[in-house]
């Protein structure tokens, strides 16, 4: 991994930064090895608690996609289409 995660070190607590990084990591895993749908959606729910603004979410996810090539939007969309307990592999 030769990129950085988009985070807000000024406004987020240490715990929130860890939770956002966990969400990005889950998106990465969905592309690289596959990840449990329920785990991914739980991480996304926590991400949305930290980043409730749709525009801020879009900005962060677009930055992440430019850096990594992995799309949060497409990954979450695919996860929501799967059944409970499934594994998502992008």
N, CA and C atoms as an extended XYZ file, in Angstrom:
270
Properties=species:S:1:pos:R:3:atomname:S:1:resname:S:1:resid:I:1 pbc="F F F"
N         0.850       -1.177        0.000 N   UNK     1
C         0.000        0.000        0.000 CA  UNK     1
C         0.894        1.238        0.000 C   UNK     1
N         0.768        2.035       -1.031 N   UNK     2
C         1.603        3.233       -1.136 CA  UNK     2
C         0.749        4.498       -1.224 C   UNK     2
N        -0.273        4.539       -0.417 N   UNK     3
C        -1.157        5.701       -0.384 CA  UNK     3
C        -1.619        5.940        1.047 C   UNK     3
N        -2.214        7.109        1.264 N   UNK     4
C        -2.707        7.443        2.601 CA  UNK     4
C        -4.227        7.453        2.608 C   UNK     4
N        -4.779        7.220        3.767 N   UNK     5
C        -6.230        7.269        3.929 CA  UNK     5
C        -6.662        8.708        4.176 C   UNK     5
N        -7.763        9.133        3.545 N   UNK     6
C        -8.280       10.471        3.852 CA  UNK     6
C        -8.969       10.474        5.219 C   UNK     6
N        -8.397       11.192        6.158 N   UNK     7
C        -8.969       11.295        7.502 CA  UNK     7
C        -8.937       12.754        7.956 C   UNK     7
N        -9.723       13.052        8.960 N   UNK     8
C        -9.803       14.402        9.520 CA  UNK     8
C        -9.214       14.368       10.925 C   UNK     8
N        -7.917       14.594       11.011 N   UNK     9
C        -7.229       14.513       12.301 CA  UNK     9
C        -7.613       15.651       13.240 C   UNK     9
N        -8.171       16.725       12.690 N   UNK    10
C        -8.527       17.890       13.503 CA  UNK    10
C        -9.839       17.662       14.256 C   UNK    10
N       -10.838       17.114       13.583 N   UNK    11
C       -12.176       17.015       14.169 CA  UNK    11
C       -12.535       15.635       14.712 C   UNK    11
N       -11.814       14.608       14.321 N   UNK    12
C       -12.143       13.264       14.767 CA  UNK    12
C       -11.280       12.857       15.958 C   UNK    12
N       -11.867       12.054       16.835 N   UNK    13
C       -11.108       11.504       17.953 CA  UNK    13
C       -10.239       10.352       17.437 C   UNK    13
N        -9.342        9.908       18.287 N   UNK    14
C        -8.476        8.780       17.940 CA  UNK    14
C        -9.318        7.552       17.595 C   UNK    14
N       -10.359        7.294       18.384 N   UNK    15
C       -11.245        6.153       18.144 CA  UNK    15
C       -11.964        6.287       16.801 C   UNK    15
N       -12.429        7.488       16.483 N   UNK    16
C       -13.114        7.716       15.208 CA  UNK    16
C       -12.169        7.504       14.032 C   UNK    16
N       -10.931        7.957       14.165 N   UNK    17
C        -9.942        7.747       13.101 CA  UNK    17
C        -9.716        6.251       12.888 C   UNK    17
N        -9.601        5.505       13.978 N   UNK    18
C        -9.416        4.053       13.884 CA  UNK    18
C       -10.608        3.406       13.182 C   UNK    18
N       -11.823        3.833       13.518 N   UNK    19
C       -13.028        3.267       12.902 CA  UNK    19
C       -13.123        3.603       11.411 C   UNK    19
N       -12.738        4.814       11.028 N   UNK    20
C       -12.769        5.197        9.607 CA  UNK    20
C       -11.707        4.405        8.838 C   UNK    20
N       -10.528        4.277        9.413 N   UNK    21
C        -9.465        3.482        8.776 CA  UNK    21
C        -9.918        2.023        8.640 C   UNK    21
N       -10.625        1.516        9.632 N   UNK    22
C       -11.158        0.162        9.558 CA  UNK    22
C       -12.120        0.025        8.371 C   UNK    22
N       -12.970        1.010        8.156 N   UNK    23
C       -13.893        0.968        7.019 CA  UNK    23
C       -13.120        0.930        5.703 C   UNK    23
N       -12.140        1.820        5.549 N   UNK    24
C       -11.325        1.814        4.327 CA  UNK    24
C       -10.639        0.464        4.137 C   UNK    24
N       -10.157       -0.098        5.223 N   UNK    25
C        -9.486       -1.395        5.177 CA  UNK    25
C       -10.441       -2.497        4.718 C   UNK    25
N       -11.684       -2.424        5.167 N   UNK    26
C       -12.690       -3.411        4.754 CA  UNK    26
C       -12.981       -3.296        3.257 C   UNK    26
N       -13.035       -2.083        2.756 N   UNK    27
C       -13.236       -1.882        1.311 CA  UNK    27
C       -12.055       -2.490        0.547 C   UNK    27
N       -10.845       -2.253        1.038 N   UNK    28
C        -9.657       -2.855        0.416 CA  UNK    28
C        -9.761       -4.374        0.387 C   UNK    28
N       -10.135       -4.952        1.522 N   UNK    29
C       -10.248       -6.408        1.610 CA  UNK    29
C       -11.288       -6.945        0.642 C   UNK    29
N       -12.373       -6.193        0.439 N   UNK    30
C       -13.416       -6.623       -0.501 CA  UNK    30
C       -12.827       -6.781       -1.906 C   UNK    30
N       -11.893       -5.943       -2.251 N   UNK    31
C       -11.253       -6.019       -3.566 CA  UNK    31
C       -10.144       -7.068       -3.606 C   UNK    31
N        -9.404       -7.195       -2.533 N   UNK    32
C        -8.202       -8.027       -2.561 CA  UNK    32
C        -8.459       -9.495       -2.233 C   UNK    32
N        -9.229       -9.761       -1.185 N   UNK    33
C        -9.430      -11.151       -0.769 CA  UNK    33
C       -10.887      -11.516       -0.537 C   UNK    33
N       -11.725      -10.531       -0.394 N   UNK    34
C       -13.118      -10.764       -0.048 CA  UNK    34
C       -13.326      -10.510        1.436 C   UNK    34
N       -14.536      -10.102        1.785 N   UNK    35
C       -14.844       -9.756        3.163 CA  UNK    35
C       -16.312      -10.096        3.426 C   UNK    35
N       -16.625      -10.369        4.667 N   UNK    36
C       -18.006      -10.663        5.033 CA  UNK    36
C       -18.898       -9.440        4.836 C   UNK    36
N       -20.014       -9.634        4.192 N   UNK    37
C       -20.955       -8.550        3.911 CA  UNK    37
C       -21.402       -7.852        5.195 C   UNK    37
N       -21.729       -8.635        6.210 N   UNK    38
C       -22.228       -8.062        7.459 CA  UNK    38
C       -21.154       -7.232        8.162 C   UNK    38
N       -19.907       -7.708        8.132 N   UNK    39
C       -18.802       -6.961        8.740 CA  UNK    39
C       -18.585       -5.638        8.015 C   UNK    39
N       -18.646       -5.681        6.686 N   UNK    40
C       -18.475       -4.468        5.893 CA  UNK    40
C       -19.582       -3.456        6.180 C   UNK    40
N       -20.819       -3.917        6.217 N   UNK    41
C       -21.932       -2.999        6.471 CA  UNK    41
C       -21.903       -2.444        7.896 C   UNK    41
N       -21.401       -3.232        8.850 N   UNK    42
C       -21.262       -2.733       10.216 CA  UNK    42
C       -20.195       -1.618       10.253 C   UNK    42
N       -19.093       -1.827        9.543 N   UNK    43
C       -18.041       -0.811        9.474 CA  UNK    43
C       -18.565        0.446        8.766 C   UNK    43
N       -19.406        0.258        7.747 N   UNK    44
C       -19.986        1.405        7.036 CA  UNK    44
C       -20.953        2.175        7.942 C   UNK    44
N       -21.736        1.466        8.722 N   UNK    45
C       -22.654        2.119        9.657 CA  UNK    45
C       -21.881        2.996       10.638 C   UNK    45
N       -20.778        2.491       11.149 N   UNK    46
C       -19.937        3.277       12.059 CA  UNK    46
C       -19.328        4.470       11.315 C   UNK    46
N       -18.882        4.261       10.095 N   UNK    47
C       -18.347        5.341        9.269 CA  UNK    47
C       -19.391        6.448        9.115 C   UNK    47
N       -20.640        6.072        8.871 N   UNK    48
C       -21.724        7.055        8.691 CA  UNK    48
C       -22.047        7.789        9.987 C   UNK    48
N       -21.806        7.176       11.135 N   UNK    49
C       -21.988        7.875       12.410 CA  UNK    49
C       -20.947        8.978       12.557 C   UNK    49
N       -19.758        8.723       12.056 N   UNK    50
C       -18.666        9.687       12.145 CA  UNK    50
C       -18.784       10.745       11.049 C   UNK    50
N       -19.226       10.310        9.878 N   UNK    51
C       -19.350       11.195        8.705 CA  UNK    51
C       -20.809       11.181        8.243 C   UNK    51
N       -21.697       11.884        8.939 N   UNK    52
C       -23.116       11.833        8.580 CA  UNK    52
C       -23.457       12.608        7.296 C   UNK    52
N       -22.635       13.572        6.946 N   UNK    53
C       -22.878       14.399        5.765 CA  UNK    53
C       -22.599       13.615        4.485 C   UNK    53
N       -23.587       13.561        3.598 N   UNK    54
C       -23.431       12.855        2.327 CA  UNK    54
C       -22.316       13.484        1.485 C   UNK    54
N       -22.228       14.811        1.503 N   UNK    55
C       -21.196       15.474        0.698 CA  UNK    55
C       -19.797       15.184        1.242 C   UNK    55
N       -19.652       15.152        2.568 N   UNK    56
C       -18.346       14.829        3.152 CA  UNK    56
C       -17.985       13.371        2.874 C   UNK    56
N       -18.976       12.486        2.955 N   UNK    57
C       -18.744       11.076        2.628 CA  UNK    57
C       -18.254       10.952        1.188 C   UNK    57
N       -18.927       11.646        0.282 N   UNK    58
C       -18.558       11.589       -1.139 CA  UNK    58
C       -17.138       12.110       -1.356 C   UNK    58
N       -16.799       13.219       -0.692 N   UNK    59
C       -15.457       13.788       -0.817 CA  UNK    59
C       -14.403       12.811       -0.314 C   UNK    59
N       -14.617       12.246        0.881 N   UNK    60
C       -13.660       11.300        1.452 CA  UNK    60
C       -13.527       10.047        0.587 C   UNK    60
N       -14.649        9.512        0.148 N   UNK    61
C       -14.619        8.282       -0.648 CA  UNK    61
C       -14.008        8.515       -2.028 C   UNK    61
N       -14.269        9.678       -2.628 N   UNK    62
C       -13.645        9.990       -3.914 CA  UNK    62
C       -12.135       10.121       -3.770 C   UNK    62
N       -11.689       10.747       -2.686 N   UNK    63
C       -10.259       10.867       -2.419 CA  UNK    63
C        -9.644        9.488       -2.223 C   UNK    63
N       -10.320        8.640       -1.453 N   UNK    64
C        -9.842        7.273       -1.226 CA  UNK    64
C        -9.749        6.512       -2.545 C   UNK    64
N       -10.759        6.666       -3.406 N   UNK    65
C       -10.755        5.958       -4.687 CA  UNK    65
C        -9.616        6.446       -5.592 C   UNK    65
N        -9.379        7.756       -5.605 N   UNK    66
C        -8.273        8.289       -6.414 CA  UNK    66
C        -6.934        7.758       -5.931 C   UNK    66
N        -6.780        7.638       -4.611 N   UNK    67
C        -5.529        7.164       -4.022 CA  UNK    67
C        -5.330        5.657       -4.224 C   UNK    67
N        -6.407        4.886       -4.031 N   UNK    68
C        -6.278        3.430       -3.974 CA  UNK    68
C        -6.820        2.692       -5.201 C   UNK    68
N        -7.770        3.310       -5.897 N   UNK    69
C        -8.430        2.620       -6.997 CA  UNK    69
C        -9.639        1.814       -6.548 C   UNK    69
N        -9.946        1.842       -5.238 N   UNK    70
C       -11.065        1.082       -4.680 CA  UNK    70
C       -12.248        2.006       -4.416 C   UNK    70
N       -13.418        1.599       -4.864 N   UNK    71
C       -14.625        2.425       -4.735 CA  UNK    71
C       -15.464        2.017       -3.527 C   UNK    71
N       -15.589        2.941       -2.576 N   UNK    72
C       -16.473        2.705       -1.423 CA  UNK    72
C       -17.910        2.550       -1.914 C   UNK    72
N       -18.317        3.438       -2.816 N   UNK    73
C       -19.700        3.456       -3.296 CA  UNK    73
C       -20.082        2.123       -3.934 C   UNK    73
N       -19.284        1.647       -4.879 N   UNK    74
C       -19.611        0.391       -5.566 CA  UNK    74
C       -19.566       -0.802       -4.609 C   UNK    74
N       -18.643       -0.758       -3.663 N   UNK    75
C       -18.518       -1.855       -2.701 CA  UNK    75
C       -19.747       -1.926       -1.796 C   UNK    75
N       -20.181       -0.783       -1.273 N   UNK    76
C       -21.365       -0.755       -0.402 CA  UNK    76
C       -22.622       -1.111       -1.192 C   UNK    76
N       -22.721       -0.618       -2.409 N   UNK    77
C       -23.874       -0.939       -3.260 CA  UNK    77
C       -23.966       -2.451       -3.482 C   UNK    77
N       -22.838       -3.071       -3.772 N   UNK    78
C       -22.797       -4.524       -3.971 CA  UNK    78
C       -23.143       -5.263       -2.681 C   UNK    78
N       -22.614       -4.785       -1.557 N   UNK    79
C       -22.884       -5.438       -0.271 CA  UNK    79
C       -24.368       -5.391        0.073 C   UNK    79
N       -25.007       -4.261       -0.202 N   UNK    80
C       -26.436       -4.128        0.101 CA  UNK    80
C       -27.284       -5.048       -0.768 C   UNK    80
N       -26.773       -5.394       -1.946 N   UNK    81
C       -27.516       -6.268       -2.858 CA  UNK    81
C       -27.387       -7.747       -2.465 C   UNK    81
N       -26.381       -8.068       -1.677 N   UNK    82
C       -26.163       -9.459       -1.256 CA  UNK    82
C       -27.041       -9.816       -0.061 C   UNK    82
N       -27.132      -11.104        0.188 N   UNK    83
C       -27.899      -11.578        1.335 CA  UNK    83
C       -27.060      -11.593        2.605 C   UNK    83
N       -27.757      -11.646        3.712 N   UNK    84
C       -27.123      -11.678        5.031 CA  UNK    84
C       -26.179      -12.888        5.115 C   UNK    84
N       -24.977      -12.652        5.610 N   UNK    85
C       -24.008      -13.727        5.780 CA  UNK    85
C       -23.157      -14.030        4.561 C   UNK    85
N       -23.444      -13.386        3.418 N   UNK    86
C       -22.655      -13.605        2.212 CA  UNK    86
C       -21.290      -12.948        2.330 C   UNK    86
N       -20.406      -13.331        1.427 N   UNK    87
C       -19.082      -12.733        1.339 CA  UNK    87
C       -19.041      -11.882        0.065 C   UNK    87
N       -18.459      -10.699        0.184 N   UNK    88
C       -18.366       -9.812       -0.973 CA  UNK    88
C       -16.938       -9.826       -1.494 C   UNK    88
N       -16.810      -10.026       -2.798 N   UNK    89
C       -15.519      -10.004       -3.479 CA  UNK    89
C       -15.714       -9.157       -4.732 C   UNK    89
N       -15.035       -8.035       -4.763 N   UNK    90
C       -15.166       -7.120       -5.902 CA  UNK    90
C       -14.232       -7.518       -7.042 C   UNK    90
